[in-house]
Each structure stands twice: as structure tokens, then as C-alpha cells.
């Protein structure tokens, strides 16, 4: 499979439209943070698209440096905290909210860990097999990945809403496919597919709006 700047820009532009549409259709303030998920992915894919251009042109740092590490911030700082936070805000079931709250704690810990890691060892990006490889050593990688799944995917799967369950299942499936099929460029490939899956958020917002009108 071939990824490129064009592919990232197309996904970014599509999610920008989807995210803006989702936000416009929000009827309940509790869903605003969930509606913003496609927009965040749009900016993340825009970042990678720009990084593609700098890598292909052979442009020297600091542009590559800042884009690669901004992408690293999206992966390791934004999503571990924001994913459980958004689901927590939108969830009505009190028992689910309690469990998701524990995932927020795990997410905050991962975000702090990532910040420390990026300060001591910034990300270095390169093109490998038509994808972007982000070089950054992570101690206890399996444990960190497990915690990452716990913080970013499980909140969707535990949600009391079927559409969010489906979104979480697709993102989780993308995780395992990317990890085993694209090990060297796993971070880039998984985020690309997760970004596409986030478009389902629009259906969730529309469904919530229709339920509110019927109710």
C-alpha cells in the first residue's frame, strides 16, 4: 500500500468537512468534544502531509524536526488524554463514566511520559516502504502499547452507544493490522486508518440529533 502527501491531504480535507459538519449538528453540549475528533485527525493528517513534502524534497531540519515532533505530540500527548476525555463527556451511563475516568488517568500518565520522552529524545522521521517511519525508542514498548490501547480505544468500545462501539472496533482492528503488517511504519499507518474511521463520528452526531428530536 502506498501512502503519500496527497493521501494525507485528501483525508485531512475530508475530515475537515466532516468535523465541521458534525460540530454544526451538535444539539447537546456533551457531544461537542466527540464531534471535534475528526477535526483533530484532520490537523494531524495535515501535519503528516506537510512532513511528506519536506521529506520528499530533502528539505533539511528544522522543518522536518518540528513537523515530526508535532505529529508525535498528536500521537502520544493529545490522543491518550483526549479520547477518554471526549467519551467521558458524552457518556450518560454513570457506571461507564467511572470506568472511562480510570482511562483518563492512564491517558494523562501516557501523555506525561511522552512529553518527557520527546524532550530527552525527539522523533526523527524518514520514508520507509512508501510510509513514514518515526524513530523514537520507547522503554517497555509492549506495556506502553497496551496502556495506549486501554486509553484510546477501549473508551469507545465500552461506550453505551453502538456507533461509538463500531468506531472503536474499527480503530482497534486497524491497530492490530498495522502493527503486524506494517511494523516499521506502524504509527503512521495506524493513525491514517484511525483518521478514516473517525468519520463515523458524524453518524453518531446525526443519530444523537435525531434521537433528541424524537424524544
Secondary structure, 3 states (H helix, E strand, C coil): CCCCHHHHHHHHHHHHHHHHHHHHHCCCHHHHHHHCHHHHHHHHHHHHHHHHHHHHHCCCCCHHHHHHHHHHHHHHHHHHHHHHHHHHHHCCCHHHHHHHHHHHHHHHHHHHHHHHHHHHCCCEEEEECCEEEEECCCCCHHHHHHHHHHHHCHHHHHCCCHHHHHHHHHHHHHHHHHHHHCHHHHHHHHHHHHHHHCCHHHHHHHHHHHHHHHC
